[in-house]
Amino acid sequence: MYNDVVTLVLQTRYVNEYGDWQTQETQRDVFVRTASIGQTEFYQAAATGLKPELKFVMADYLDYRGEEKVIYRGVDYRVLRTYRSGQEFELVCTRGVDSRTDGYYITPPTPHPDPEEDENANTEITDEIPEG
């Protein structure tokens, strides 16, 4: 039974009259049924660094228009994978938003350089200007 509602968010990027990139969001609500992530799918995704949390099943695949952001109960989710099964359409989602869209970032931790490999890591900082 499709008794839950999610908001699908389509983000469109365009260049405004000043030459700046802008993002326009178009939201619409659709009825879905929530389903759990299978154990196999969860562990296969975890092996590649992904963490699927929820699966939303839409009654009709024609309701999906390529949205990559989903809002469910006030929480933003990012679409990891889609799958069509007959007339139904599945959206496998993770919490957070997409790093490929302007203004919505999931920033991976930045590794610190290894002093053994970085030739500039032990450079002494002084106020002197080098000659020549």
N, C-alpha and C positions, 0 to 999 in steps of 0.2 A: 504494500500500500504506500503510495506516495503522499505522505502526510507531513513532511518537513519542507521548509522553504529555505532556499539559499539565494543569495544575491550574486549574480554573475557580473563581473566588472570587466568591460572591454576597455583597454587603454590604447589610445591612438596618439601617436606622436606626429607633430607637424611643426613647420617653421612659421613663426608669426611675422607680422609686417616689419619687425625690427631685426629679423634674421636670427632670433633666439628660438631654441627648441622648446616646445611646450607639450605637455601631456594632457589630453582630454579624456576624462573617464565617462563612460556610459554604463549605467547600472540598470539591471532588470532582475526581477524575482522569478524563480521557477520552482515548481514542486519537485521534490526528490524523495528518495528513500535512502536512509543511511545504512551502510553495511560495514562490517569490520574488514580489516586487512587480513588476508590469509597469512598463515605462519610462513609458508614458503616464500611468498612475495615479500614479506617483511624482511626476512633474513637475506634474501637476494639483493634487495635494495640497500640494506644496511652495509653489505659488503662493498658497495660502491659509494658509500658516504651519504646516502639518502635515508630519510626517515619518514616513510608514509604513515599517516596518522588516521585518516578517514577516507572512506569511499562513498561517494554520492552517486546514486543511480537515478538517471533521468528516464522518464517513460518513453520519450521520443528523441532519437538522435538528431532530429531537425531542430530541437531547442538549443543545441550547442552551436555557437558561432566563433569558436576559437578563443574564448576568454581564457586568460591565464591566472586570474585572481578570483577567488570565491570568498564571500563573507558569510559565515554561519554562526548564529548566536553571538554576533558582535566581534568575532575573531576572524582575522584575515588568514586565508590559506592560499597556497600556491599550487597550481595543478602540476603534478609530476608526470602523469600518464593518463591517456584516454583510451577507451576500448569500446568498440561497438559490438553488441551481442544481439543480433536480430534487430528489433525496433528500439531496444534499450541502449542507453549510452552511459558508460561509467567514467567518473572523474576520480582519480586517486590523488589525494592532496596531502600536503604537509603544512604545518603551521609556519607562518612567516609569509613574506612576499618575495616577488621575483627580482633578482639582481640585474636582470636585463632591461628593466624599465626605469626610466628617469624618476628619481625621487623615492624609489622603494628599493632599499638595499638590504641584503644579507651579506655582511662583510666577513669573509673568512679571516681567522687570525693570521697576522703577518709573522712569519718566522724571523727570529732574530739572526743576524749573520754570525757565522762561526768565526771567532777571532783567528783561528788557525788558517782559515781559507781566505779571509778578507785582508788584503795587503794594507788597506787604509785603517783597519780597526785599531791599531796601536799608534797611530800618528799623534804626535804631541801637538796640542793646540797652543799657539802663542799669539801675542799681539804684533809680532814682528812681520814685516812684509818681506817675502823672499826676494833676493836680488836676481836681476837678469832675466 
